[in-house]
């Protein structure tokens, strides 16, 4: 089983690596170039687990399935076996569902019984009852690390990773300016939020920008650090 000791991740008592990396099996995310991003590490994975990373004080394990492979995995019992293994190895077992099966696309009504769809959804409900998180995910390999990084604060099970965000339930009924969501980060006011949104083109791209890009726009280092901490 995976455990955390200090800043290191262990598996069955053997050092696995630093806690800040996303570890993936060599057969996963083949379209992502080696060394990009720097915190992604390919290495032999125990029990054929697809991906492992640390969120807060919890070890997250991910079984990755492209949507069109989901039905075959369920029918052959492969998914159940994989998830049982994952549940025994990590604190937070996850199934990353990448995309929507072709047969489901364009389905607008659920009042007609569809055996294929029901069997798949039934399996997913059973997994959730066992404590498995079902994560929507992108089909594009290159986007998966970024999605997992954004999920990390939620999967940590606590608010520690969001300490940089103001604790307030106040939201404008109607946003008066673009980028207002950025003001949730302590130290960012309307002027800086508008400037960031204008420069990067959207709130999401502003949040995912590199620290040096924020500093070049005159954002203080302590505010940049809060943003980075919130995204861990």
C-alpha positions as CSV (number, residue, x, y, z in Angstrom):
1,X,0.0,0.0,0.0
2,X,1.1,3.6,-0.6
3,X,1.9,5.7,2.4
4,X,3.3,9.2,3.0
5,X,6.2,10.0,5.3
6,X,7.3,13.6,5.4
7,X,7.9,14.8,1.8
8,X,8.3,11.3,0.4
9,X,5.9,8.7,-1.0
10,X,6.4,5.0,-0.1
11,X,5.0,1.8,-1.4
12,X,5.1,-1.2,1.1
13,X,7.8,0.6,3.0
14,X,10.1,1.2,0.0
15,X,10.8,4.8,-1.2
16,X,8.7,5.6,-4.3
17,X,9.6,9.2,-4.8
18,X,8.8,12.9,-3.8
19,X,5.2,13.7,-3.0
20,X,5.0,16.6,-5.5
21,X,5.1,14.3,-8.6
22,X,2.4,12.8,-10.7
23,X,3.5,9.2,-11.3
24,X,2.2,7.3,-14.3
25,X,2.7,4.0,-15.9
26,X,4.8,3.9,-19.0
27,X,1.8,2.8,-21.1
28,X,-0.3,5.8,-20.0
29,X,-0.5,9.3,-21.7
30,X,1.7,8.3,-24.5
31,X,1.1,11.6,-26.3
32,X,2.7,13.6,-23.5
33,X,6.4,14.2,-24.2
34,X,8.9,12.9,-21.6
35,X,9.8,15.6,-19.1
36,X,6.6,17.7,-19.8
37,X,5.4,18.8,-17.4
38,X,8.5,18.5,-15.1
39,X,6.5,17.1,-12.2
40,X,5.2,14.1,-14.3
41,X,7.3,11.0,-13.8
42,X,7.0,7.7,-15.7
43,X,8.1,4.7,-13.8
44,X,7.1,1.0,-13.1
45,X,3.8,1.1,-11.2
46,X,2.8,-1.6,-8.6
47,X,-0.3,-3.6,-9.3
48,X,-0.5,-2.1,-12.8
49,X,-2.0,1.1,-11.4
50,X,-2.2,3.8,-14.1
51,X,-1.5,7.0,-12.0
52,X,-0.7,8.0,-8.5
53,X,-0.2,11.4,-6.8
54,X,-0.5,13.0,-3.4
55,X,-3.4,15.5,-2.6
56,X,-3.0,17.1,0.9
57,X,-2.2,14.2,3.2
58,X,-3.8,11.5,1.0
59,X,-2.5,9.2,-1.7
60,X,-4.7,9.4,-4.9
61,X,-4.8,6.5,-7.3
62,X,-6.3,6.8,-10.8
63,X,-7.5,4.1,-13.2
64,X,-7.8,5.9,-16.6
65,X,-10.4,4.7,-19.1
66,X,-11.3,6.2,-22.4
67,X,-15.0,6.1,-22.8
68,X,-15.2,3.8,-25.7
69,X,-13.2,1.1,-23.7
70,X,-15.4,1.4,-20.7
71,X,-18.1,-1.1,-21.8
72,X,-15.6,-3.8,-22.8
73,X,-13.8,-3.4,-19.4
74,X,-17.1,-3.7,-17.6
75,X,-18.3,-6.7,-19.6
76,X,-15.1,-8.7,-19.1
77,X,-14.9,-7.8,-15.4
78,X,-11.6,-6.1,-15.9
79,X,-12.7,-2.8,-14.4
80,X,-14.0,-4.4,-11.2
81,X,-10.7,-6.2,-10.7
82,X,-8.7,-3.1,-11.4
83,X,-10.7,-1.0,-9.0
84,X,-10.6,-3.6,-6.2
85,X,-6.8,-3.5,-6.5
86,X,-6.8,0.3,-6.4
87,X,-9.0,0.5,-3.4
88,X,-6.5,-1.6,-1.5
89,X,-3.5,0.4,-2.5
90,X,-4.4,4.1,-2.0
91,X,-6.5,6.4,0.2
92,X,-8.5,7.9,-2.6
93,X,-9.3,5.6,-5.5
94,X,-10.5,7.3,-8.7
95,X,-11.8,6.3,-12.1
96,X,-11.0,8.9,-14.7
97,X,-13.6,8.6,-17.5
98,X,-12.2,10.3,-20.6
99,X,-14.8,11.4,-23.0
100,X,-18.3,10.1,-23.9
101,X,-18.9,6.7,-25.6
102,X,-20.0,7.1,-29.2
103,X,-23.2,5.2,-28.6
104,X,-24.2,7.8,-25.9
105,X,-23.6,10.9,-28.0
106,X,-26.8,12.6,-29.2
107,X,-28.9,10.8,-26.6
108,X,-31.4,13.4,-25.4
109,X,-34.0,11.3,-23.7
110,X,-33.4,8.8,-20.8
111,X,-37.0,7.5,-20.9
112,X,-36.1,4.7,-23.3
113,X,-34.2,1.9,-21.6
114,X,-30.8,1.4,-23.1
115,X,-29.1,-1.8,-21.8
116,X,-25.6,-0.8,-22.6
117,X,-25.9,2.6,-20.9
118,X,-27.7,1.1,-17.9
119,X,-25.0,-1.6,-17.4
120,X,-22.3,1.0,-17.5
121,X,-24.0,3.4,-15.1
122,X,-24.9,0.6,-12.7
123,X,-21.2,-0.3,-12.5
124,X,-20.3,3.3,-11.9
125,X,-22.9,3.6,-9.1
126,X,-21.5,0.4,-7.5
127,X,-18.0,1.8,-7.6
128,X,-19.1,5.1,-6.0
129,X,-20.9,3.1,-3.2
130,X,-17.4,1.6,-2.5
131,X,-15.9,5.0,-2.2
132,X,-14.5,5.4,-5.7
133,X,-14.5,8.9,-7.2
134,X,-15.7,9.1,-10.8
135,X,-13.8,11.9,-12.5
136,X,-14.8,13.4,-15.9
137,X,-11.7,13.8,-18.0
138,X,-10.3,14.9,-21.4
139,X,-9.7,12.5,-24.3
140,X,-6.4,14.4,-25.1
141,X,-3.5,12.9,-23.2
142,X,-1.7,16.2,-22.9
143,X,-4.6,17.7,-20.9
144,X,-4.9,14.9,-18.3
145,X,-2.1,16.2,-15.9
146,X,-3.6,19.6,-15.8
147,X,-7.1,18.2,-15.1
148,X,-5.7,16.1,-12.2
149,X,-3.9,19.0,-10.8
150,X,-7.1,21.0,-10.7
151,X,-9.0,18.1,-9.0
152,X,-6.2,17.7,-6.4
153,X,-7.6,20.3,-3.8
154,X,-11.0,18.6,-3.9
155,X,-9.6,15.1,-3.5
156,X,-7.4,16.1,-0.6
157,X,-10.6,15.9,1.5
158,X,-9.9,19.2,3.3
159,X,-9.5,22.9,2.9
160,X,-5.8,23.1,3.5
161,X,-4.9,23.5,-0.2
162,X,-7.4,26.3,-0.4
163,X,-6.0,28.4,2.5
164,X,-5.1,31.2,0.1
165,X,-8.7,31.7,-0.9
166,X,-10.8,34.2,1.0
167,X,-13.3,32.4,3.2
168,X,-16.5,34.2,2.0
169,X,-19.7,33.2,0.5
170,X,-20.3,36.7,-1.0
171,X,-20.5,36.7,-4.8
172,X,-21.7,39.4,-7.0
173,X,-25.2,38.7,-8.3
174,X,-24.0,39.7,-11.7
175,X,-20.3,40.1,-12.4
176,X,-19.6,43.7,-13.1
177,X,-16.2,43.0,-14.7
178,X,-14.4,40.2,-16.3
179,X,-12.1,38.2,-14.1
180,X,-14.0,39.0,-10.9
181,X,-13.5,35.4,-9.7
182,X,-9.7,36.1,-9.3
183,X,-10.5,38.5,-6.4
184,X,-11.1,35.4,-4.3
185,X,-7.3,35.2,-4.0
186,X,-6.3,37.5,-1.1
187,X,-4.4,40.4,-2.4
188,X,-6.1,40.7,-5.8
189,X,-8.5,43.5,-6.3
190,X,-10.6,44.6,-9.3
191,X,-7.8,46.3,-11.1
192,X,-5.4,43.4,-11.0
193,X,-8.2,40.9,-11.7
194,X,-9.2,42.8,-14.8
195,X,-5.6,43.1,-15.9
196,X,-5.0,39.4,-15.6
197,X,-8.1,38.5,-17.4
198,X,-7.4,40.9,-20.2
199,X,-3.8,39.7,-20.6
200,X,-4.5,35.9,-20.6
201,X,-8.0,36.0,-22.2
202,X,-9.9,34.1,-19.6
203,X,-10.0,33.4,-15.8
204,X,-9.0,29.7,-16.3
205,X,-6.0,30.6,-18.4
206,X,-4.9,33.2,-15.9
207,X,-5.0,30.7,-13.1
208,X,-3.0,28.1,-15.0
209,X,-0.4,30.7,-16.1
210,X,3.2,30.3,-14.9
211,X,4.3,32.3,-11.8
212,X,6.8,34.4,-13.7
213,X,4.0,35.5,-16.1
214,X,2.1,36.9,-13.1
215,X,5.2,38.6,-11.8
216,X,5.9,40.2,-15.1
217,X,2.4,41.9,-14.9
218,X,3.4,43.4,-11.5
219,X,1.6,40.9,-9.2
220,X,3.4,40.7,-5.8
221,X,5.3,37.5,-5.1
222,X,3.2,36.7,-2.0
223,X,0.0,36.9,-4.1
224,X,1.6,34.6,-6.8
225,X,2.5,32.2,-4.0
226,X,-1.1,32.1,-2.8
227,X,-2.4,31.3,-6.3
228,X,0.1,28.5,-6.7
229,X,-0.7,27.0,-3.3
230,X,-4.4,27.0,-4.1
231,X,-3.8,25.0,-7.3
232,X,-1.7,22.3,-5.6
